[in-house]
Amino acid sequence: MNSKSDLKTKDIEDIFQNRKPGAEEFFKFFSVLVPVAEKNGKLHLLYEVRAKHMARQPGEICFPGGELEEGESLEACALRETWEEIGIPAEKIRIVNQLDTIFTYSNFAMYCYLGIVDESALETLRLNPDEVAEVFLVALDELLENDPDVYWTKVMPQPPADFPYDDVTGGEPYNWRQGKVPVPVYKAMDGKRIWGLTARITKRFADAVRQGMEREDSGAGGSVAAASESVGGCCDVKNAGDGGKSDV
């Protein structure tokens, strides 16, 4: 290859033609399972409560999942984490489809997989005490009948004190682009309150189910599986403002 000062178009082609695209090194990827299980003839979503001694989000409600390992597929990550955290083996889970991806302001993306869990697996759960304090079920009917309140929270850039405004803007202030993130908060269900990132995933799933049911009722076909397709928007906002809890 030529030296840096003598690069040719062929050199650029050789470097990039077989290069796999990636992400910036400070960005992380996580994958979760959204477990649906039938119990007593009704559909439920299965949630975890994180162990109290965990460094991040102790005691908060989540779905089974975790960070993607090198060489691992997104679906395999969700299944592995479910086995490690609550002891449901992959053969007891039927993956229906990938759900909507959740992008966060804290430099990670959350990939979500809808999985139907064999009812028998609920009787043999094995919780990992290092990560999980307990699990609980919420009836899908209850989630469909009770939308969360959604609080839009501002995300404000805070450049470092030594940012070189003199070099970039001639010393003038810069109008940094601000962001905002929805923070849904469900009413307490059996003493459990689902909010933040887990509520965002739950709400998009519930919205997709409703949309699929509406298509079916209108004669356009569809099913719960089809309802797992992406839908636009985050939903109707009951309470909106600058404050509220920050997203997780």
C-alpha positions in Angstrom: 0.0 0.0 0.0 1.1 3.5 -0.7 2.3 5.9 2.1 -0.2 8.3 3.7 0.9 11.1 1.4 0.4 9.1 -1.7 -2.9 7.3 -1.3 -4.9 6.4 -4.4 -8.5 5.6 -4.9 -7.6 1.9 -5.2 -6.1 2.1 -1.7 -9.4 3.4 -0.4 -11.3 0.7 -2.2 -9.0 -2.0 -0.7 -9.5 -0.7 2.8 -13.2 -0.4 2.8 -14.7 -2.9 0.3 -14.7 -5.8 2.8 -15.0 -3.7 6.0 -18.1 -4.5 8.1 -19.9 -1.3 9.3 -20.0 -0.8 13.0 -20.9 1.8 15.6 -18.9 4.4 17.4 -16.9 2.8 20.2 -18.8 4.6 23.0 -22.1 3.2 21.8 -23.5 -0.1 23.3 -26.1 -2.6 22.3 -28.5 -4.5 24.5 -31.2 -7.1 23.7 -34.2 -8.0 25.8 -37.0 -10.6 25.7 -40.6 -9.4 26.0 -42.0 -12.6 27.4 -45.7 -13.4 26.8 -47.2 -16.3 28.7 -50.6 -17.8 29.1 -51.8 -18.4 32.7 -55.3 -19.4 33.7 -56.5 -18.9 30.1 -55.2 -15.3 29.9 -52.2 -13.7 28.4 -49.6 -12.0 30.6 -46.3 -10.2 30.3 -43.5 -11.4 32.5 -41.4 -8.9 34.3 -38.4 -9.0 36.6 -37.5 -6.9 39.7 -33.8 -6.2 39.7 -31.8 -7.3 42.8 -31.4 -4.5 45.5 -27.7 -4.8 45.6 -27.1 -4.2 41.9 -25.0 -1.1 41.0 -27.4 0.1 38.3 -31.2 0.5 38.7 -31.4 -1.6 41.9 -35.0 -2.7 42.6 -36.3 -1.5 39.3 -38.6 -3.4 37.0 -37.2 -4.7 33.7 -37.5 -7.4 31.1 -34.8 -10.2 30.9 -31.9 -9.1 28.8 -28.4 -7.6 28.8 -25.5 -6.4 26.7 -24.6 -8.0 23.4 -21.5 -10.2 23.6 -19.0 -10.2 20.7 -20.1 -12.5 17.9 -23.5 -13.0 19.4 -26.8 -12.3 17.5 -29.4 -10.0 19.0 -31.9 -12.8 19.3 -29.3 -15.2 20.9 -28.5 -12.4 23.4 -32.1 -12.1 24.6 -32.5 -15.9 24.9 -29.1 -16.3 26.8 -29.9 -13.5 29.2 -33.4 -15.0 29.9 -31.8 -18.4 30.7 -29.1 -16.8 32.9 -31.5 -14.5 34.8 -34.7 -16.5 35.3 -33.8 -20.0 34.1 -36.2 -20.3 31.1 -34.4 -22.4 28.4 -34.5 -21.4 24.8 -36.5 -24.4 23.8 -39.4 -23.2 26.0 -39.5 -19.9 24.1 -41.0 -19.3 20.7 -39.7 -16.1 19.2 -42.5 -14.4 17.2 -40.7 -11.4 15.8 -38.4 -8.5 16.6 -40.2 -5.6 18.2 -39.3 -1.9 17.8 -35.8 -0.8 18.8 -35.5 1.7 21.6 -32.8 4.3 21.2 -31.6 6.2 24.4 -29.8 9.4 25.1 -27.3 7.4 27.2 -25.4 5.9 24.3 -27.1 2.6 23.9 -29.8 0.9 21.8 -32.2 -1.7 23.1 -33.3 -4.4 20.8 -36.5 -6.2 21.8 -37.8 -9.7 20.9 -41.3 -10.9 21.4 -41.3 -14.4 22.8 -44.1 -16.8 23.7 -43.1 -18.7 26.8 -44.4 -22.2 27.4 -46.8 -22.1 30.4 -45.0 -25.0 32.0 -41.8 -22.9 32.2 -43.5 -20.6 34.7 -43.5 -23.5 37.2 -39.8 -24.1 37.0 -38.3 -20.6 37.1 -34.9 -20.4 38.6 -34.0 -16.8 39.6 -30.4 -15.7 39.6 -30.1 -13.9 43.0 -27.1 -11.8 41.7 -29.5 -10.1 39.3 -33.1 -10.8 40.0 -35.1 -10.3 43.3 -38.4 -11.6 41.9 -40.6 -11.9 38.9 -44.3 -11.1 38.4 -47.0 -11.3 35.7 -49.2 -8.5 34.4 -52.3 -9.4 32.5 -52.2 -8.1 28.9 -55.8 -6.9 29.3 -54.8 -4.6 32.1 -52.0 -3.1 30.0 -54.3 -2.6 27.1 -56.9 -0.9 29.3 -54.5 1.4 31.1 -52.2 3.7 29.2 -49.3 5.2 31.1 -48.9 8.9 31.6 -46.0 10.1 29.5 -43.6 12.8 30.7 -41.3 14.4 28.0 -38.0 15.1 29.5 -35.4 17.4 28.0 -31.9 16.3 27.2 -29.5 19.2 27.4 -26.0 19.2 25.8 -23.4 20.3 28.3 -20.1 20.9 26.4 -16.9 21.0 28.6 -15.6 24.3 29.9 -12.6 24.2 27.6 -14.7 23.7 24.4 -12.8 25.8 21.7 -15.6 28.3 20.8 -12.9 30.7 19.5 -11.8 28.2 16.9 -15.3 26.9 16.0 -17.7 29.9 16.2 -15.3 32.8 16.4 -16.0 33.0 20.1 -19.8 33.2 19.7 -22.2 31.0 21.7 -23.5 28.0 19.9 -27.1 27.0 19.8 -26.7 23.4 20.6 -29.5 21.1 19.5 -31.6 19.8 22.4 -33.3 16.5 22.6 -36.2 15.1 24.5 -37.2 11.6 25.6 -40.6 10.1 26.6 -40.8 8.7 30.1 -44.0 6.7 30.5 -45.2 5.9 34.0 -47.9 3.3 34.5 -50.2 3.3 37.4 -49.2 0.8 40.1 -50.3 -2.7 39.4 -50.3 -5.0 42.4 -47.9 -2.6 44.1 -45.5 -2.6 41.1 -45.0 0.5 39.1 -43.6 0.1 35.6 -41.9 3.2 34.2 -38.9 4.5 32.1 -37.3 2.3 29.5 -39.3 -0.8 30.4 -42.5 1.2 30.2 -41.4 2.5 26.7 -41.0 -1.1 25.5 -44.3 -2.1 27.1 -46.2 0.8 25.6 -45.0 0.2 22.1 -45.9 -3.5 22.4 -49.4 -2.6 23.7 -49.9 0.0 21.0 -48.9 -2.5 18.3 -51.4 -5.1 19.8 -54.2 -2.5 19.7 -53.3 -1.6 16.1 -53.3 -5.3 15.1 -56.7 -5.8 16.7 -58.1 -2.8 14.9 -56.9 -4.1 11.6 -58.5 -7.5 12.4 -61.8 -5.9 13.4 -61.9 -3.8 10.2 -61.5 -7.0 8.1 -57.9 -6.1 7.0 -56.5 -9.2 8.7 -53.7 -9.3 11.2 -53.0 -11.0 14.5 -51.0 -10.4 17.7 -47.9 -11.6 15.8 -48.6 -9.1 13.0 -49.2 -6.4 15.6 -45.6 -6.7 16.7 -44.6 -4.7 13.6 -43.4 -1.2 14.1 -45.9 1.5 14.8 -45.3 5.2 14.6 -45.2 7.6 17.6 -45.0 6.9 21.2 -48.7 7.3 22.0 -51.0 9.9 23.2 -49.5 12.0 26.0 -51.7 12.5 29.0 -49.2 14.6 31.0 -46.4 16.5 29.2 -43.9 18.8 30.6 -40.2 19.6 31.1 -40.0 17.8 34.5 -40.8 14.4 35.7 -38.6 11.4 36.3 -35.7 10.9 34.0 -35.6 7.9 31.7 -33.6 4.8 32.7 
